[in-house]
Amino acid sequence: MYIKKLFLLAFILLWQMPFAQVTNQGKPLSWKVEDQIDVQPYQLPDFDLKARLQQDSIRDLDRSKPYRFGKEFSVDIDINEDGQWINLSNGSRVWVMNIRSNNAKTMNFIFDEFHLPEGSKLYFYNDQKTDLLGAYTSSQNQDNGVFGSWLVDGDNIWIAYQEPSNTTEDVKLHLSKAVHGYRSVTDYETTQKGLNDSGDCNLDVDCSIGSDFDDKKDELKRSVGLMVVGGNGFCTGTLINNTNNDETQYFLTANHCTGGNPGTWAFRFNWVSPNPECATTDQSANGAFDETASGSSMIASNAKSDMALLQINPPLPSSWDLVWAGWDRSGTNPNFSVGIHHPSGDIMKTCRNDDPMQQTTTSFNGESNMEIWLVDNWEQGVTEQGSSGSALFDQNGRIIGQLAGGAAACSGTSNNGQIDFYGRFDVSWDFGNTPSSRLSDWLDPGNTGAMTLDQFPPEQVFANDATVSISNLPDETCDGQVDPSINIMNNGTNDLTSATIEYQFNSQSLTTINWTGSLAQGESEVVATPNFTATSTNNTLSVDLSQPNGIADENDNNNSVSSQFTKFEVFTTNQNELNLTINTDDYGNETTWEIIDDAGNLIDEGGPYSNNTTVNETITVADQTCFEFTIKDSYGDGICCDFGSGGYTLDTDDQVEIISGGDFGDSESVSFRIENNLSINELEAADLVIYPNPVKSSLTIEAETSSVYSYTIYSINGKRILNGKFEGENTSISTNKLSSGVYLLQLSDENKNKITKRIIKE
C-alpha cells in the first residue's frame, strides 16, 4: 500500500500520542489489584427469552429493520456514585464496576455522559478475562458526550477505568443502557453453524467467487465493517473514498439502519475467518477480535435510495490496513455484481450475482418510490438481515448501491432463489437540495465532476502513473465567473518531472500546459487556475493529461476528467419584485416557502396558510443577486393532487414565469439570478426636464403635457429607495434623505412608457 507508506511516519507520531489508541491495547490495572476489589454487582432483570425469540422469528422477515441481537435495559450507573474506587501507591487510581445478566452470550453498554481525561483508560472484560476491550482513551470523546461499546462475550462483565496521578480534568461516565445479547455469538463448543445465526449457504469472504474478482475482493473486504446501531441491532457498511483520496472516515450504510444516537454506534473491521467455509454446515473459525471503534456522526441520508453516510469519529489506526472503496455514479448496469457483508451479525461473507439487474422502484420503509437495483437471484451466496447497508460492487470493484431489503435467504446449503434490492448510488449522489440528503458534497469535495473513483490506497501500483483533477469549481455559479484549480498528482513510484496537460471550457480552443517540476509519490501540485465567464447555462471544463516523464502513462484510467457547472438562469425585473401566487389544497397548513440569497440570508418566507385559498405574495429582491426559492409541504405530498387541486407560480413583476407546479412531494426548489431592466445610459426625453443634477435637497421634474407619472429612485445596485406618483406638469421630490452618490431615476407614464435618468446626489 504505497500511499500509506508515505504517511507512515506521520501516523506513527500520532499513534504514540495518548489520544490515538482505539481498542485492545494493554491490560487494565484492575487485574493487578483484584484482591482489593469488593464491589456489589449490578444485576439486570430476567426476561422472557422464548417470547423474544418468537418475536424475532417474525421480525427477521422484515428486512427494513436491523438484525436484533439483544434486549436493552435502562440503567443508572454513575462513576461518582456507584462501583468502587481504589487509590494506588503511585498516586493514580482505578474505578471498577461489575454488571451481570443471567445467561447473556454478550453484553454491550451505552453511556449518555462520557468524557475521558487525557492519559486515562477505560476497559471492558468478562469475568474469565477471555475477552477484553480496551484501552478506550480520550480519542473516544465526542462533542455530544455519548459513547457505545462493542460487545463483550459473557454474562458477567467488568468495567474498569484508570487515571494517572497528574490528571486535572474531571472524568464523566454515566451508564444509561446495558444490552443482554442473546443471539450474538454462540458458544464455540456447540455444533451450531458458524459464530452466529447466518445460514449454511453463506460463503466466508475468503471463499473464491471467480478469478475475475477474487483479487478485488481481497482488497475490498478491508473496507467492510460490522456496526452496532441503537444498542441492540446489527447492520453492515463500507468505508468509502472521496476525490481528495485523503482517508476521511466516511462510512456508507443504509438509511433504515440508522436508529438511535450515531454517537453511540460501534464499528468492527477485518472480522474474517482464517479458515473459510464455503456453503457448508461446518463452523467458520473465529478471527481476531480487536479492531473496533465507537462513535460516529450522521452527515447525509435519504429514504429515496435508503442511503446513510456516516463519519466515524475516532481515528482508525493505520495498522488495521483499511481500504476506502471506490464508486461509480453513472447508473450503468454492471456485467456482474458482488456483495460483502455480515449476515445476521456473523463473520464476513460474500455473494455474487451474474445476471443483469433492473433499475426500478419499490415501496420501502415509508418511501413509496424508492429507487433501486433489483437482484433477481444470487448465483453464489446470499444476504440476510444484518447484511443491510452493505455495498453492492460492480465488476470494477466500485460501489453502485447499498443493501436495503429483499427475500433472499438460505435453503440448506443453497439459496432460496429470491430477490434482493439495493438503493442506487447514482440516485444517492445528487438527491435533494442540501448536502444532508446527498453524497456529492462529501465524496467530491472539490467538485471535480468525477463519474467514477477507484479505491484508496490503489489496488495496483505503477512506476509511471500521473493523474489530473479539478478543484474549486462549483456546481452552480451566480454570475457565470469561475476560477477552478487544475491539479496534477503523482501516483507512481518514479518521481514525476514532466507532463502535458490540456484543458478546454465548452467548445473554446484548447489550452496546453507543458508542466515541469518534481513530485514524489503521493505529492500533488496546482498547475493552472484559469478564469472563465460562462455565457450559457450549461458548461463543461475538460482536462487531459499525457506523456508523464515524456512516456506513455502505465495507468491511463485517471488521465482525463471533466466537470459540469451551470450558470443560474437570469430573470429581469422592473421594480425588483417577484410575485408568488399559491392556491392551497385541503391542507394549507402544510404549505410554507422561503427564499434565500446566494450568501445564505433569508430574504422572505411565508405560510402556513388556510385551506383552499389563494395567496398572493410580493417578494422584494436585490439586483444582480442570485436566489433559491423553495416551497415545502410538511406531509410530503405536494399541493396539487390527492387532497385538492392546489398549485403555485413564481413570476417576475412583468409576468415572466420562474417556476410553477404543485406535485413536488416534500419540497421543490429553483435557483436563479435577478437583473433589473434599468439602463444607466444618459437618456433625455423631449417632454420631460429633470433638474438640478447634481442635486442637493430637491429634484424638480417638469413635463410639457399633463399626465399621471410614476417615479422610482433606485440605488446604483437596483435597490428601491423612493417611489411615488404625480399628476400634472411638474413636481418636486425631496432628496434630503439620500446619501451622497449615484442613483437611477425611473419615470413611467400612463401608457407604461419609461425613461431612466442617472442623477448624482451631492
N, C-alpha and C positions, 0 to 999 in steps of 0.2 A: 504494500500500500504506500506508494511513493509520496503522495502529498502528506500523509500523516508523518512520515519520517522528517519532513521539513519542519513540522511544528512540534516534533517530539521534545526538543529541549524546553520549549515554552510550556508544554504540558507537564513535563517533569517538575519544573519550577512550581507550577500551580498545584500539582498534587502533593507537593511537600508542605503546602500551606495547610493550616488546621481546618479550613472550611471545605477541603476538597474531597474528603472521604465520603463515600455513599453508603456502602454496607460491607459487612464481613471483613473487618479489619481489626485484628487482635482479639483478646479475650477480656471480659469485664472484671474489674477489681472485686466485684461482689463474690466471685468464686474464691478469692483469697481469704475472705472474712466470713465464710459460711458459718463458722462456729459462733459468730456474734449475731446472726440473724434470728430474730424472733418476731415474726410479723403475722398478724391474723389474716388468713386468706379471704379473698372476696369471692363468694360463691355465686355463680349465675344460676338462675332458676331452671328447673327441668321444664321440658315442653313435650308435646305430643309429636314425636318424630314420625310415627306412622302416618298421621294425618298430613303432616308437612310433605312427606314423600308422595302421597296421593295427590296433593295439590300440584306438586312439581311434575307429576306424570301428565297432567293436563297443560300446565304452563309451558312445558318443554315443546309442545306442539306449536306454540305461538312464537315465531321467530322474530317478532318485533320487540321482544324483551330479552335482556341479557340472561345468560345462564346463571340461575340462582344456586349457590352452593352452601349458604349458611343462614342461620337465624340470628338476627340482630337484636341486642338488648341494650336499653338505655342504662347507663351507669353514671355515678357522680363520684369520681375519684380525683383528688387534688394532691399534688406533691407537698403542699404546705399543711395538709390536714390528715392525710392517710398514709399508709405504709410506714416505713422505718428509715430514719437517718442514722448513719454510722460515721463518726468522725475518725479519721485515720491519723496516725502519728506524724505524718509529714505535712499536716495542715489541710489536705484535701478531704473530701467527704463523699459518701455513697448513699444513695437512696434506693430502696428496693420495695417492690410491691408484688404480691402473688395473687393471681386470678385463676379460678378453676371453673370448668364447666364439664359436667359428667359426660364421658364418652364422646367428647368432641374429637374429631380427626385433626382439625386445625383450629387455631384461633387467630384473629387479627383485630386491630384496635384503631379507633378514630378519636383524635384529640381536637376539641374545639378551642383550646388555648394551648399554644405551642411556641416556645422560644427557648433555644439552647444558647447559653453564653459561649463565646469563642473559647475553644480549648476543652469544652465539656463533651461528654459522650453518652449516648443512650443505646441500650441493648435490649433485645427480646430473646428469651431462650426457654426451652422446655425443661422440665424437672430432671430429665435424664441427661441433659446437656448434649443431646444428639442433634439438635437443630438450633442454630444461633443466627440471629440477625443483628448486625451492628459492626462497627460503631456508626450510628447516625450522629452527625455533627451539626454545627451551625449552618452548614450548607443546605440543610433542610428547612431553615427558617423562611417563611413566606410573609408577604405584606398582610395577608388575610389572617395570619396567625393560626392556621389549621395544619393538620398532618394526619395521614393514614398509613399504617404499617402494612408490610407484606404479611403473608401467612406463616405462622409458626406451627410445626407439627405437634400434636398432643393436646391433652385436656387440662394440663397443669402448667401454666405459663408464668414466667417471671419477667418483670420489667425492672431494669437496673439503670440508674442514672449516676454518673460520676462527674465531679467538677474539681479542677485544680485549686490549690490554695490561694492563688492570686486572682481569682475570679472577682470582677467588680460589677458585672451585670446580674440581674435577677433572673432566675430560671422560671419559666411558666410551663407547667404541664397539667392540663386538666383533661382527664379521660372521660368522654361523653358516651361512647358506644363500644361495646365488645361483641364480636361476632363468633358464634359457635358454628364452625364448619362441619357439616355432617356428610358431605359427599365431595370433599375437596381432593384428598389424596388417600388412596386405600392403603391398608397395611400390606407391606411387601410380602408377608408370609401367605397371603390369600392367593387364590387362583383367579381372582377377577382380572379381566383384561387390562393391561397397562397400568398407568398410575392414576387413572381417573375413570370416567364413565363413557368415553368415546367408543364408538362401535368397532367391530372387528375388521370391517372393510377399509379402515383408515390406513394410510401409508405414512410411516415416520418420514420426516423431511429428508433424511439421507437415503431413502429408497430411490431407485432410478425411475424417472418418468420419461426417459428418452434422451439419447445422446445429444439431441439438438437443444436441450435446455438444462441438462444436469449441471454444467459449469456455471450457468447463470444462477441456478437455484442455490448452489453452494455459496454464492456471493449474497444473494438476496435474503437468505434465511437470517443473516446477521442484521437485517433491518426490522425484523418482525418482533413484536413484543406482546406478551400477555398482560392484560390490565385488569385490576380490580376496581369496579365502579360501584358507587353507592354503598360501599362497605361489604356487600354480600353477593355481587354479581361479576361474572367474567365476560370480557369481550377481547377482541384482538385488534391490533393496529400496527402501523408501519411508519418508521422514520422516513421522511420524505425530503428530497433535495430541493434547493431553490437555486435560482440562476446565479447567485453570488458564490455558490459552492463553498459556503462558509460554515457548514455543520451546525446551523441554527437548529435547535432541537424540536422541529415541527414533527408532529405525530398525527397521522391520518387515521380516522376510525369512522364509525357510523354515528349519525345523529341520535338514533334510537338507543344507543348505548349510554347516553350522557345523563345519568341520574345522580342527583346529589351534588355535592360541592367538589369541583375538579381539583381543588387544593388538597383533598384527602385521597385522591386516586393514587394507586400504586402500580408500578410497571416492572416487568421482568423480561430480560432479554437473554438470547442464546440458550434457551432451555431445550436442548436437543439430546436425543437418546444416543449414547455411544455405540449401541448395538441395535441398529434399526430392525423393526419388524414391519413387514410389508403385506398387509391384508391377511393376517393370520390370527389365530386365537392365542398365540403366545404373548407373554408380557413384554412390554418395552422397558428396557433398563433405564433407570433414572440418570439424569445428567447433573452437572454441578448446580448448586442452588445458591449462588452468591452474587448474581448480577441484577439487583433490584434497586429502584429509586422511587421516591414518593413525592407527590406534589406536581400539579400542572395548572395551566391557565387555559381557559377556552377562548380562542381568538376568532373563530369563524364557524358557522353551522347553518344548515338549512334542511328543511324537510323535502324540498323538491327533488333532491338527489340523495337524501339521507346521509349527508356529509357532515362530519365534525373535524375541525383541525385544532389540535391542542399544541401547546408549547410546554414541554417538560421542564420544570423549573430547576432542579439541582443539576449540576454539571455531570455529564456521563463520562466516566473515565476512558481515556484513550486505550487503556489496556484491554477493554472489552472488545476492541477491534470491530466496531459497529460500521454499518453501511447505511447511507442515505439513498433510498431508492429513487430512480428517475421516473418520468411520467410522459404521457402523450395526451395532449388535449385536443387532438384533431377530430376525435369521434370516429376514426377509421376502424372498421371491423377487422380484428386480427386474424392471422392464419390459424392460431390456436391460442388458448388461454390457460393460465396456471394460477392456482391459489396456494398460499402458505398461511397456516392458521393454527389456532389452539382449540380444537373442538371440545366442548364440554370442559374447558379449562385444562385439557390434557397437554402432554408434552407435544412439541411442534410436529405438525403433519403437513402433507401436501396433497394436491389433487390436480387433475388435468382434464381439459375439455378440448377435443379435436374438431368439433363441428362449428360452423359459423353461428354467431349469436344474432339475436334480434334486438333492435332498438325499438322499445315500445313503452307504454305507460301502465301503471297499476295503482290501485288504491292501497296505501300502506301507511300505518302509524299516523293517521289523521290527514294525510295528503292524498287527495283524490286522484291526482295525475302525476304521480312520481315518475321521473324519467329514469329508465332502467336499461341495463343489458340483461337479456334473458338467456340463461344457460339451460338448454333442454335436458341435458343428461351428462353426467361426468363419465368419461371413459376410464379414468383411474382415480381411485379415492373418492372422497365425498366431503361435505361440510356438515356441521351440526350447530346447535345453539352453543354459543361461546366462540364460534368462528366469526360471529358478526363483527363487522368493521374491518375484517382482513382484506388486504389488497387483492385485486384481480390484475395479473400481469399479462401483457401481450408477449408475442414471440421474441421481442427485443428486450424483455425484462423490464418494461416500463409500465407503471401503474395506469390503468384505464378505468378503474372503479373500485368501490369498496362494498363488501357483502352487506346486504340489507336483510333478505329473508329467503324463504323457499320451503320446499318439502323434501329436499334431498336428505337421505339418511342411509344407514346400513341395513342390509338384509343378510345377516350372517357375514360372510367374508366378501360379499358382493354388495354393490349399492342398489338402491331400490328403483333407480331409473327415473327419479322425479326431478323437478326443476329447481333451480336457484336463481335469484336475481340480485343484481348489483347496481347501486347508484352510479350514474355515469360521471366520470371525471370531467368530460368536456362541458357538461351542464354545471357541475360544481365550480368550474373555472371562473365564470363571469355572471353567475346567477345573482340577482338582486342589485340594489343600488348603493350598498355600502360595503366596506371591507369585512364587516362582521358576517356577511352572508356568502362570500365567495372566496376563492383561493388565489386569484390573480395577484392581489396586492401583496400577499405574503410569499408566494412561490416565484414571483417575478418582480422583486422589489425595484429593480432598475428599469422596469418596463421595456425589456429587450425585445419583446414580441416573440420569444421562442415558442415554437409549436411543440417541440419535444425537448427533453432533457435526460441525459444519462445519469446513472448512479454516481455517487461520490463516496469515497475515492473511486476512480475509474476502474472498470473491470480489467482493462488491459492497458499496459504502459508501453509507449513507443519512444524511440530515441529522438525522432524528429516530428513533433506534434505541436502545432500552434493553433490557437483558437481566437475568434474575434467575437465581440459582444457590443451591445448598445446599452447605454445607461442614460439616466436623466432625460428621458423622453416621455412626456406624459401621454396618457391615453387620449386626452382632450386638451385643446388649447383655446383660450378665450379669444385672443386677438390674432391667432394664427402664427405667432412667433415661437420658435423652439430653438434650444441651444443644447442638443444632445452631446454626449461624450461617446467616442468610438474607442474601444479598448482592445488591446492585444494581450494575450496571456500565453505563457509557455507551459504546456503540459508534458513536454518531452524531457527525457533525461539529459539530452545535449543542451548546452546553453543556446539561446536564441539570439542571433545577432543581426538578422535582416529579414524582411518580408515585404511583399507588395500588397497594399490594401486599396481597394476601390470602393467608393460609396456613391450613392445616387438618390436624390429626392425625386419621387414620382418619375416623370419622363425627362427630367433635365439631363444634361450631359454628365458623364462620369467624371469624378474627381479621383486622381490617382496619388497615393502616398507611397513613396519608396522609403520605408522605415528602416533605420539602423539603430542599434543600441546593444544592450547586453542584459538579457533576462535569464536568470537561473530558473530551474524547475519550480513551478508554482508561483513565480513572480508575474506581475502584470504592469501595464503602463497605458495611460491615456495618450492616444496618438493624434486625435483631432477633436475639436469642439466646434463644428460648423454651425453657422447661423442660417436660419431659413424662415421665411414668412410664407405661410400657406395661403393660397387664394381660393382653393376649392375645399369642399367639406371633407372628403376622404383623401388621406395622404399616406405615403409609404416611404420609409427610409430603408434602403437595401445596402448591405455591406458584404464584401467578399474578400477573402484572404488567400494568397497563393505564394508559392516559392519561399517557404521558410528556410532560411540559411541557403537560399539560392537553389534548392532542390525540391522535388515533389514532397508534399506532406504525406506521411505514412498513415495518417488518420484524417481523411477529408470530410468526415461526417460533421465536423464542428467548424467548418471554414466559411460558412455562409449564414447570414442572419438577416431577417427583415422585420421591421416593426411598423405597425399601422397606428396612425393617430388622426384624430378628427378636429376640424375647426368648427366651433359652435356656429349653428345657423344664425344669421343676422336678421333681426326684425327691426324696422324703423318705426318710430312714433313721432307724433306731432307735439304732444303735451307731456311726454314722458309718463304715460299712463297705460296700464293694461286693464282690460275688462274681463272679469270672470263671471260666468253665468252657470249656476248649478241648479238642476232640477232634482230634488232629493227623491228617494224611494220611500217605501213604507217604514224605513228605519233611518231617518235623517240624523238621529243622534249618533250614528256610527260614522258619519262623514266629517272629516276635517281636511284641511290643506295648509300648506306653508310654502313660502318662497324664500330662498336664501341666496346671498350673493356669492361671488367666487372666493371671498375671504371667509366664508362660513357664517356671516352675520345673518340673523333672522330679519328679513325685511318686512314681512307681513304674514299673518296667519288668520284662519277662520274656522268656524264650526266648534262643536257640533250644532246641527240645525234641527228644525221641526220636520215632521214627516210630510211628504208630498207637497213640497212648497218650492217656489222659485226664488233663488237668491242671486242678487246682482252685487258684485263687489268691484270696487275700483282700487287698483294697486299702483302706487306711485313708485317708479323705478328710476335709477340714475342712468345717465347717458354713458355710452362706451363702457358698459359693465356687463358681465355675464351672470346669469341666474340659473337656479334649478328650482323648478316648480314641482311639487309633489302633492297629489291628492291621495287620501287614505280612507280605508274602510276598516273599522276595528274588528268586525266579524270576519272579514276576509272574502266577501262575496260580491264586491263592487256595488254599483248602484243602479244597474240597468235592467237586471234580467229576471231574477227569481222572485223578488218581492217588490214589485213596482217597476215603472219604466223611466227611471231617472237617467241623467246624463249630465255632462258638463262641457263647456267650451271656454278656452282662454284665448282672447283676441287682443290685438293691438288697438290703440284708440282710433285707428282708421279701418277697423274691422277686418284685419288680416289674421287668419286663424294660426295660432301657435300649436295648440293641441286640443283634441276633443276626445270624448269616449264615455265609458261607463262600465264596461266589462273588464275590470282590472284586478280582481282578487283583493289582495291586501293593499296594494298601492300601485301607483303609476307615476312616472316622472318624465320630465323633459328638461334639457339644458339648452340655453340659447343666449344670444348676445343682443343687447339693445343699443341702437344708434339713433340719434334724433335727426329729424328732417331739416333742422335748422341749417341754414347756409351762413357762412361767415364772410361771404363776398359783400363788398360795398354796393348796396342796391339803392337806387333812387326811384321815386315814383312822381309822375308829373302832378298828381293831385294831392300830394302829401309833403309837408315840410316839417322836419323834426329838428329842434334846436333847444338850447345850445349844445354843442358836442365838441369838446368835453363839457360835462355838466357838473354843477356843484350841488344845488339843492332842489331844483325843479326843472323838469323836462317838459317842453311845450310841443304839442302836436297840432298842426293846422291843416285842415282839409278844405279843398275847393268846393266840394259838394257835401250836402247834409246827408249823413248816413249813420248807421249803427256800426261801431267798430269795437272789436275786442282786442285787448293788448295783453301781452305777457312778457315779462322780463326774466331772462334766464342767465345763470352764470355761464362762463365760457365752457364749463363741463356739462351743461344741459340741465342743471338743477333749477327748478322753477322758484323765483324769488317773489315776484309781484304779479298780480293779474287783475283785470277789471274790464269795464266797458264804458264807452261814452257815445253820446248821440249828438250830432251837430257838426259844427265846422272846426271846433278846437277844444282842447282840454289841456290841463297841466297835471303832471304826475310828480309827486314828491319823491325825491331820491335821497332824502336825508338819512334813511336807514341803511343805505347801501355803503359798503366799504369801498375804498379806492380800488379801481381795477377795470377790467374789460367785461362788458355784458352784451347780451344779444336781446334786442327788442323785436318781438314779432307782432305784426298788426294784421288783422284779417277783417274783411267787410262782410256784409250780409250774404254775399254770394260765395263766401269762403275763399275769396282771392286773398293771397297772403304776400307780404313782403317782410324781409328781415333786415334790420339795421344794426350795425355794430356801434355801441356807444361806450364812452370812456367816462368813468366817474372819478373826478379829481379828489 
